[in-house]
């Protein structure tokens, strides 16, 4: 058993609120998920709120909880306006109120006389905290050596600028005893979720929504990603893209793994540099990954093989990592477009306009032309539109023509209108001369483009149908078994509806 117990106890809930009342409520909520809680005393907005909260904690101290008190000064990246002595005083009071642990940043320890840490009446156990908000420092065996023997554990929290940085942090956790590794930033999110598997003593999660990029809420870490259950036998999958925070693919695929009771996890990778990701992929043990914005075409250069259709389309959205490490690509977007649109329209001899010329647009163009539709391509970059039109047997339609030309369907294959920029539309109402508008964006479910179409009494098709169809096809390709379609649909729909309610509430 580790320093903080085993199982879910290795997930540390972070309580960070401005008032004592809110912090107490958040602490109670945390204990439903994990016994290990970090109390960010520096987030409490005044000394009076800190005193009020610690007085409450002294009276209502939860049994069998491992409480970590943190009162980080601004010099160490926290919110406390005060001296080293102020910080130490608050941590002593936290110990008196029942906190077994305290977190001391290295900036504070450097200002104390050597070997004097235990003379300040602090909580019994001390976690030395080293933060680097600019990048990942050298992670040699001498890191924190000056204080070893005076502290019980060392935490290294570093900004992962590249995926390779996050891999270095995981390796550090694997070889060090009594160590906590925290990759910070959105690039470091997958490694943050895998840290416990690699040997980190803790993984941190805010109780409610994430307060910084790369954080995962306590609910998601315990129930969606099941970080405390991941082990060396866990199959790792993921999605790569830039941006990636909007993606509901982790919800879709992890729901299926949970429903089928499969030891696997699906992680979101923010990938700005494809070579950086592919070089680090073996360290994560990836078995397969989805490919989204910006990489659907460029990934082809790095594949050892792909199916004939993907090669013809010139875009891949699904990669299988074979046992020898080679990459095999295919395209399930093609299936998704047909599945969603042919329910509403007889495609043969129909006229369909596609907005965009990227990876999703390519899949849509090939799917529709092969189904017998006459396809027009309208894109911001004329050269890209012309190249796709030639490859797919379509025609180029200039933007100016949309005010007068009519189509059976218009398909938006651009990211314009995607979460979080939901108030914009790629087309104006006067450019919607058609019977059906389909948006490949699924978040939000009803985009601004679809709302404009509905106002003109034009039938609409949400990108949700395509998203589900292509994702289910991916899951079955990787797992070689039927996907739990109803569970996957229900989970994604619930998330989208909850988000819509949140937007509409005052």
Secondary structure as a PSIPRED ss2 file (coil, helix, strand):
# PSIPRED VFORMAT (PSIPRED V4.0)

   1 X C   1.000  0.000  0.000
   2 X E   0.000  0.000  1.000
   3 X C   1.000  0.000  0.000
   4 X C   1.000  0.000  0.000
   5 X E   0.000  0.000  1.000
   6 X C   1.000  0.000  0.000
   7 X H   0.000  1.000  0.000
   8 X H   0.000  1.000  0.000
   9 X H   0.000  1.000  0.000
  10 X H   0.000  1.000  0.000
  11 X E   0.000  0.000  1.000
  12 X E   0.000  0.000  1.000
  13 X E   0.000  0.000  1.000
  14 X E   0.000  0.000  1.000
  15 X E   0.000  0.000  1.000
  16 X C   1.000  0.000  0.000
  17 X C   1.000  0.000  0.000
  18 X C   1.000  0.000  0.000
  19 X C   1.000  0.000  0.000
  20 X H   0.000  1.000  0.000
  21 X H   0.000  1.000  0.000
  22 X H   0.000  1.000  0.000
  23 X H   0.000  1.000  0.000
  24 X H   0.000  1.000  0.000
  25 X H   0.000  1.000  0.000
  26 X H   0.000  1.000  0.000
  27 X H   0.000  1.000  0.000
  28 X H   0.000  1.000  0.000
  29 X H   0.000  1.000  0.000
  30 X H   0.000  1.000  0.000
  31 X C   1.000  0.000  0.000
  32 X C   1.000  0.000  0.000
  33 X C   1.000  0.000  0.000
  34 X C   1.000  0.000  0.000
  35 X C   1.000  0.000  0.000
  36 X E   0.000  0.000  1.000
  37 X E   0.000  0.000  1.000
  38 X E   0.000  0.000  1.000
  39 X E   0.000  0.000  1.000
  40 X E   0.000  0.000  1.000
  41 X H   0.000  1.000  0.000
  42 X H   0.000  1.000  0.000
  43 X H   0.000  1.000  0.000
  44 X C   1.000  0.000  0.000
  45 X C   1.000  0.000  0.000
  46 X C   1.000  0.000  0.000
  47 X H   0.000  1.000  0.000
  48 X H   0.000  1.000  0.000
  49 X H   0.000  1.000  0.000
  50 X H   0.000  1.000  0.000
  51 X H   0.000  1.000  0.000
  52 X H   0.000  1.000  0.000
  53 X H   0.000  1.000  0.000
  54 X H   0.000  1.000  0.000
  55 X H   0.000  1.000  0.000
  56 X H   0.000  1.000  0.000
  57 X H   0.000  1.000  0.000
  58 X H   0.000  1.000  0.000
  59 X H   0.000  1.000  0.000
  60 X H   0.000  1.000  0.000
  61 X C   1.000  0.000  0.000
  62 X C   1.000  0.000  0.000
  63 X C   1.000  0.000  0.000
  64 X C   1.000  0.000  0.000
  65 X C   1.000  0.000  0.000
  66 X E   0.000  0.000  1.000
  67 X E   0.000  0.000  1.000
  68 X E   0.000  0.000  1.000
  69 X E   0.000  0.000  1.000
  70 X E   0.000  0.000  1.000
  71 X C   1.000  0.000  0.000
  72 X C   1.000  0.000  0.000
  73 X E   0.000  0.000  1.000
  74 X H   0.000  1.000  0.000
  75 X H   0.000  1.000  0.000
  76 X H   0.000  1.000  0.000
  77 X C   1.000  0.000  0.000
  78 X C   1.000  0.000  0.000
  79 X C   1.000  0.000  0.000
  80 X E   0.000  0.000  1.000
  81 X C   1.000  0.000  0.000
  82 X C   1.000  0.000  0.000
  83 X C   1.000  0.000  0.000
  84 X H   0.000  1.000  0.000
  85 X H   0.000  1.000  0.000
  86 X H   0.000  1.000  0.000
  87 X H   0.000  1.000  0.000
  88 X H   0.000  1.000  0.000
  89 X H   0.000  1.000  0.000
  90 X H   0.000  1.000  0.000
  91 X H   0.000  1.000  0.000
  92 X H   0.000  1.000  0.000
  93 X H   0.000  1.000  0.000
  94 X H   0.000  1.000  0.000
  95 X H   0.000  1.000  0.000
  96 X H   0.000  1.000  0.000
  97 X C   1.000  0.000  0.000
  98 X C   1.000  0.000  0.000
  99 X C   1.000  0.000  0.000
 100 X C   1.000  0.000  0.000
 101 X E   0.000  0.000  1.000
 102 X E   0.000  0.000  1.000
 103 X E   0.000  0.000  1.000
 104 X E   0.000  0.000  1.000
 105 X E   0.000  0.000  1.000
 106 X H   0.000  1.000  0.000
 107 X H   0.000  1.000  0.000
 108 X H   0.000  1.000  0.000
 109 X H   0.000  1.000  0.000
 110 X C   1.000  0.000  0.000
 111 X C   1.000  0.000  0.000
 112 X C   1.000  0.000  0.000
 113 X C   1.000  0.000  0.000
 114 X C   1.000  0.000  0.000
 115 X C   1.000  0.000  0.000
 116 X C   1.000  0.000  0.000
 117 X H   0.000  1.000  0.000
 118 X H   0.000  1.000  0.000
 119 X H   0.000  1.000  0.000
 120 X C   1.000  0.000  0.000
 121 X C   1.000  0.000  0.000
 122 X C   1.000  0.000  0.000
 123 X C   1.000  0.000  0.000
 124 X C   1.000  0.000  0.000
 125 X E   0.000  0.000  1.000
 126 X E   0.000  0.000  1.000
 127 X E   0.000  0.000  1.000
 128 X E   0.000  0.000  1.000
 129 X E   0.000  0.000  1.000
 130 X E   0.000  0.000  1.000
 131 X E   0.000  0.000  1.000
 132 X E   0.000  0.000  1.000
 133 X C   1.000  0.000  0.000
 134 X C   1.000  0.000  0.000
 135 X C   1.000  0.000  0.000
 136 X C   1.000  0.000  0.000
 137 X C   1.000  0.000  0.000
 138 X C   1.000  0.000  0.000
 139 X C   1.000  0.000  0.000
 140 X C   1.000  0.000  0.000
 141 X C   1.000  0.000  0.000
 142 X C   1.000  0.000  0.000
 143 X C   1.000  0.000  0.000
 144 X C   1.000  0.000  0.000
 145 X H   0.000  1.000  0.000
 146 X H   0.000  1.000  0.000
 147 X H   0.000  1.000  0.000
 148 X E   0.000  0.000  1.000
 149 X C   1.000  0.000  0.000
 150 X C   1.000  0.000  0.000
 151 X E   0.000  0.000  1.000
 152 X C   1.000  0.000  0.000
 153 X E   0.000  0.000  1.000
 154 X E   0.000  0.000  1.000
 155 X E   0.000  0.000  1.000
 156 X E   0.000  0.000  1.000
 157 X E   0.000  0.000  1.000
 158 X E   0.000  0.000  1.000
 159 X E   0.000  0.000  1.000
 160 X C   1.000  0.000  0.000
 161 X C   1.000  0.000  0.000
 162 X C   1.000  0.000  0.000
 163 X H   0.000  1.000  0.000
 164 X H   0.000  1.000  0.000
 165 X H   0.000  1.000  0.000
 166 X H   0.000  1.000  0.000
 167 X H   0.000  1.000  0.000
 168 X H   0.000  1.000  0.000
 169 X H   0.000  1.000  0.000
 170 X H   0.000  1.000  0.000
 171 X H   0.000  1.000  0.000
 172 X H   0.000  1.000  0.000
 173 X H   0.000  1.000  0.000
 174 X H   0.000  1.000  0.000
 175 X H   0.000  1.000  0.000
 176 X C   1.000  0.000  0.000
 177 X C   1.000  0.000  0.000
 178 X C   1.000  0.000  0.000
 179 X E   0.000  0.000  1.000
 180 X E   0.000  0.000  1.000
 181 X E   0.000  0.000  1.000
 182 X E   0.000  0.000  1.000
 183 X E   0.000  0.000  1.000
 184 X E   0.000  0.000  1.000
 185 X C   1.000  0.000  0.000
 186 X H   0.000  1.000  0.000
 187 X H   0.000  1.000  0.000
 188 X H   0.000  1.000  0.000
 189 X H   0.000  1.000  0.000
 190 X H   0.000  1.000  0.000
 191 X H   0.000  1.000  0.000
 192 X H   0.000  1.000  0.000
 193 X H   0.000  1.000  0.000
 194 X H   0.000  1.000  0.000
 195 X H   0.000  1.000  0.000
 196 X H   0.000  1.000  0.000
 197 X H   0.000  1.000  0.000
 198 X H   0.000  1.000  0.000
 199 X C   1.000  0.000  0.000
 200 X C   1.000  0.000  0.000
 201 X C   1.000  0.000  0.000
 202 X C   1.000  0.000  0.000
 203 X E   0.000  0.000  1.000
 204 X E   0.000  0.000  1.000
 205 X E   0.000  0.000  1.000
 206 X E   0.000  0.000  1.000
 207 X C   1.000  0.000  0.000
 208 X C   1.000  0.000  0.000
 209 X C   1.000  0.000  0.000
 210 X C   1.000  0.000  0.000
 211 X C   1.000  0.000  0.000
 212 X C   1.000  0.000  0.000
 213 X C   1.000  0.000  0.000
 214 X C   1.000  0.000  0.000
 215 X C   1.000  0.000  0.000
 216 X C   1.000  0.000  0.000
 217 X C   1.000  0.000  0.000
 218 X H   0.000  1.000  0.000
 219 X H   0.000  1.000  0.000
 220 X H   0.000  1.000  0.000
 221 X H   0.000  1.000  0.000
 222 X H   0.000  1.000  0.000
 223 X H   0.000  1.000  0.000
 224 X H   0.000  1.000  0.000
 225 X C   1.000  0.000  0.000
 226 X C   1.000  0.000  0.000
 227 X H   0.000  1.000  0.000
 228 X H   0.000  1.000  0.000
 229 X H   0.000  1.000  0.000
 230 X C   1.000  0.000  0.000
 231 X C   1.000  0.000  0.000
 232 X C   1.000  0.000  0.000
 233 X C   1.000  0.000  0.000
 234 X C   1.000  0.000  0.000
 235 X E   0.000  0.000  1.000
 236 X E   0.000  0.000  1.000
 237 X E   0.000  0.000  1.000
 238 X E   0.000  0.000  1.000
 239 X E   0.000  0.000  1.000
 240 X E   0.000  0.000  1.000
 241 X E   0.000  0.000  1.000
 242 X C   1.000  0.000  0.000
 243 X C   1.000  0.000  0.000
 244 X C   1.000  0.000  0.000
 245 X C   1.000  0.000  0.000
 246 X C   1.000  0.000  0.000
 247 X C   1.000  0.000  0.000
 248 X C   1.000  0.000  0.000
 249 X H   0.000  1.000  0.000
 250 X H   0.000  1.000  0.000
 251 X H   0.000  1.000  0.000
 252 X H   0.000  1.000  0.000
 253 X H   0.000  1.000  0.000
 254 X H   0.000  1.000  0.000
 255 X H   0.000  1.000  0.000
 256 X H   0.000  1.000  0.000
 257 X H   0.000  1.000  0.000
 258 X H   0.000  1.000  0.000
 259 X H   0.000  1.000  0.000
 260 X C   1.000  0.000  0.000
 261 X C   1.000  0.000  0.000
 262 X C   1.000  0.000  0.000
 263 X C   1.000  0.000  0.000
 264 X E   0.000  0.000  1.000
 265 X E   0.000  0.000  1.000
 266 X E   0.000  0.000  1.000
 267 X E   0.000  0.000  1.000
 268 X E   0.000  0.000  1.000
 269 X E   0.000  0.000  1.000
 270 X E   0.000  0.000  1.000
 271 X C   1.000  0.000  0.000
 272 X C   1.000  0.000  0.000
 273 X C   1.000  0.000  0.000
 274 X H   0.000  1.000  0.000
 275 X H   0.000  1.000  0.000
 276 X H   0.000  1.000  0.000
 277 X H   0.000  1.000  0.000
 278 X H   0.000  1.000  0.000
 279 X H   0.000  1.000  0.000
 280 X H   0.000  1.000  0.000
 281 X H   0.000  1.000  0.000
 282 X H   0.000  1.000  0.000
 283 X H   0.000  1.000  0.000
 284 X H   0.000  1.000  0.000
 285 X C   1.000  0.000  0.000
 286 X E   0.000  0.000  1.000
 287 X E   0.000  0.000  1.000
 288 X E   0.000  0.000  1.000
 289 X E   0.000  0.000  1.000
 290 X E   0.000  0.000  1.000
 291 X E   0.000  0.000  1.000
 292 X C   1.000  0.000  0.000
 293 X C   1.000  0.000  0.000
 294 X C   1.000  0.000  0.000
 295 X C   1.000  0.000  0.000
 296 X C   1.000  0.000  0.000
 297 X C   1.000  0.000  0.000
 298 X H   0.000  1.000  0.000
 299 X H   0.000  1.000  0.000
 300 X H   0.000  1.000  0.000
 301 X H   0.000  1.000  0.000
 302 X H   0.000  1.000  0.000
 303 X C   1.000  0.000  0.000
 304 X C   1.000  0.000  0.000
 305 X E   0.000  0.000  1.000
 306 X E   0.000  0.000  1.000
 307 X C   1.000  0.000  0.000
 308 X H   0.000  1.000  0.000
 309 X H   0.000  1.000  0.000
 310 X H   0.000  1.000  0.000
 311 X H   0.000  1.000  0.000
 312 X H   0.000  1.000  0.000
 313 X H   0.000  1.000  0.000
 314 X C   1.000  0.000  0.000
 315 X C   1.000  0.000  0.000
 316 X C   1.000  0.000  0.000
 317 X C   1.000  0.000  0.000
 318 X E   0.000  0.000  1.000
 319 X E   0.000  0.000  1.000
 320 X E   0.000  0.000  1.000
 321 X E   0.000  0.000  1.000
 322 X C   1.000  0.000  0.000
 323 X C   1.000  0.000  0.000
 324 X C   1.000  0.000  0.000
 325 X C   1.000  0.000  0.000
 326 X C   1.000  0.000  0.000
 327 X E   0.000  0.000  1.000
 328 X E   0.000  0.000  1.000
 329 X E   0.000  0.000  1.000
 330 X E   0.000  0.000  1.000
 331 X C   1.000  0.000  0.000
 332 X C   1.000  0.000  0.000
 333 X H   0.000  1.000  0.000
 334 X H   0.000  1.000  0.000
 335 X H   0.000  1.000  0.000
 336 X H   0.000  1.000  0.000
 337 X H   0.000  1.000  0.000
 338 X H   0.000  1.000  0.000
 339 X H   0.000  1.000  0.000
 340 X H   0.000  1.000  0.000
 341 X H   0.000  1.000  0.000
 342 X C   1.000  0.000  0.000
 343 X C   1.000  0.000  0.000
 344 X C   1.000  0.000  0.000
 345 X C   1.000  0.000  0.000
 346 X C   1.000  0.000  0.000
 347 X C   1.000  0.000  0.000
 348 X C   1.000  0.000  0.000
 349 X C   1.000  0.000  0.000
 350 X C   1.000  0.000  0.000
 351 X E   0.000  0.000  1.000
 352 X E   0.000  0.000  1.000
 353 X E   0.000  0.000  1.000
 354 X E   0.000  0.000  1.000
 355 X E   0.000  0.000  1.000
 356 X C   1.000  0.000  0.000
 357 X C   1.000  0.000  0.000
 358 X C   1.000  0.000  0.000
 359 X H   0.000  1.000  0.000
 360 X H   0.000  1.000  0.000
 361 X H   0.000  1.000  0.000
 362 X H   0.000  1.000  0.000
 363 X H   0.000  1.000  0.000
 364 X H   0.000  1.000  0.000
 365 X H   0.000  1.000  0.000
 366 X H   0.000  1.000  0.000
 367 X H   0.000  1.000  0.000
 368 X H   0.000  1.000  0.000
 369 X H   0.000  1.000  0.000
 370 X H   0.000  1.000  0.000
 371 X C   1.000  0.000  0.000
 372 X C   1.000  0.000  0.000
 373 X C   1.000  0.000  0.000
 374 X E   0.000  0.000  1.000
 375 X E   0.000  0.000  1.000
 376 X E   0.000  0.000  1.000
 377 X E   0.000  0.000  1.000
 378 X E   0.000  0.000  1.000
 379 X C   1.000  0.000  0.000
 380 X C   1.000  0.000  0.000
 381 X C   1.000  0.000  0.000
 382 X H   0.000  1.000  0.000
 383 X H   0.000  1.000  0.000
 384 X H   0.000  1.000  0.000
 385 X H   0.000  1.000  0.000
 386 X H   0.000  1.000  0.000
 387 X H   0.000  1.000  0.000
 388 X H   0.000  1.000  0.000
 389 X H   0.000  1.000  0.000
 390 X H   0.000  1.000  0.000
 391 X H   0.000  1.000  0.000
 392 X H   0.000  1.000  0.000
 393 X C   1.000  0.000  0.000
 394 X C   1.000  0.000  0.000
 395 X E   0.000  0.000  1.000
 396 X E   0.000  0.000  1.000
 397 X C   1.000  0.000  0.000
 398 X C   1.000  0.000  0.000
 399 X H   0.000  1.000  0.000
 400 X H   0.000  1.000  0.000
 401 X H   0.000  1.000  0.000
 402 X H   0.000  1.000  0.000
 403 X H   0.000  1.000  0.000
 404 X C   1.000  0.000  0.000
 405 X C   1.000  0.000  0.000
 406 X C   1.000  0.000  0.000
 407 X E   0.000  0.000  1.000
 408 X E   0.000  0.000  1.000
 409 X E   0.000  0.000  1.000
 410 X E   0.000  0.000  1.000
 411 X E   0.000  0.000  1.000
 412 X E   0.000  0.000  1.000
 413 X C   1.000  0.000  0.000
 414 X C   1.000  0.000  0.000
 415 X C   1.000  0.000  0.000
 416 X C   1.000  0.000  0.000
 417 X C   1.000  0.000  0.000
 418 X C   1.000  0.000  0.000
 419 X C   1.000  0.000  0.000
 420 X C   1.000  0.000  0.000
 421 X C   1.000  0.000  0.000
 422 X C   1.000  0.000  0.000
 423 X C   1.000  0.000  0.000
 424 X C   1.000  0.000  0.000
 425 X C   1.000  0.000  0.000
 426 X C   1.000  0.000  0.000
 427 X C   1.000  0.000  0.000
 428 X C   1.000  0.000  0.000
 429 X H   0.000  1.000  0.000
 430 X H   0.000  1.000  0.000
 431 X H   0.000  1.000  0.000
 432 X C   1.000  0.000  0.000
 433 X C   1.000  0.000  0.000
 434 X E   0.000  0.000  1.000
 435 X E   0.000  0.000  1.000
 436 X E   0.000  0.000  1.000
 437 X E   0.000  0.000  1.000
 438 X E   0.000  0.000  1.000
 439 X E   0.000  0.000  1.000
 440 X C   1.000  0.000  0.000
 441 X C   1.000  0.000  0.000
 442 X C   1.000  0.000  0.000
 443 X C   1.000  0.000  0.000
 444 X C   1.000  0.000  0.000
 445 X C   1.000  0.000  0.000
 446 X C   1.000  0.000  0.000
 447 X C   1.000  0.000  0.000
 448 X H   0.000  1.000  0.000
 449 X H   0.000  1.000  0.000
 450 X H   0.000  1.000  0.000
 451 X H   0.000  1.000  0.000
 452 X H   0.000  1.000  0.000
 453 X H   0.000  1.000  0.000
 454 X H   0.000  1.000  0.000
 455 X H   0.000  1.000  0.000
 456 X C   1.000  0.000  0.000
 457 X C   1.000  0.000  0.000
 458 X C   1.000  0.000  0.000
 459 X E   0.000  0.000  1.000
 460 X E   0.000  0.000  1.000
 461 X E   0.000  0.000  1.000
 462 X C   1.000  0.000  0.000
 463 X H   0.000  1.000  0.000
 464 X H   0.000  1.000  0.000
 465 X H   0.000  1.000  0.000
 466 X H   0.000  1.000  0.000
 467 X H   0.000  1.000  0.000
 468 X H   0.000  1.000  0.000
 469 X H   0.000  1.000  0.000
 470 X H   0.000  1.000  0.000
 471 X H   0.000  1.000  0.000
 472 X H   0.000  1.000  0.000
 473 X H   0.000  1.000  0.000
 474 X H   0.000  1.000  0.000
 475 X H   0.000  1.000  0.000
 476 X H   0.000  1.000  0.000
 477 X H   0.000  1.000  0.000
 478 X H   0.000  1.000  0.000
 479 X H   0.000  1.000  0.000
 480 X C   1.000  0.000  0.000
 481 X C   1.000  0.000  0.000
 482 X C   1.000  0.000  0.000
 483 X C   1.000  0.000  0.000
 484 X C   1.000  0.000  0.000
 485 X H   0.000  1.000  0.000
 486 X H   0.000  1.000  0.000
 487 X H   0.000  1.000  0.000
 488 X H   0.000  1.000  0.000
 489 X H   0.000  1.000  0.000
 490 X H   0.000  1.000  0.000
 491 X H   0.000  1.000  0.000
 492 X H   0.000  1.000  0.000
 493 X H   0.000  1.000  0.000
 494 X H   0.000  1.000  0.000
 495 X H   0.000  1.000  0.000
 496 X H   0.000  1.000  0.000
 497 X H   0.000  1.000  0.000
 498 X H   0.000  1.000  0.000
 499 X H   0.000  1.000  0.000
 500 X H   0.000  1.000  0.000
 501 X H   0.000  1.000  0.000
 502 X H   0.000  1.000  0.000
 503 X H   0.000  1.000  0.000
 504 X H   0.000  1.000  0.000
 505 X C   1.000  0.000  0.000
 506 X C   1.000  0.000  0.000
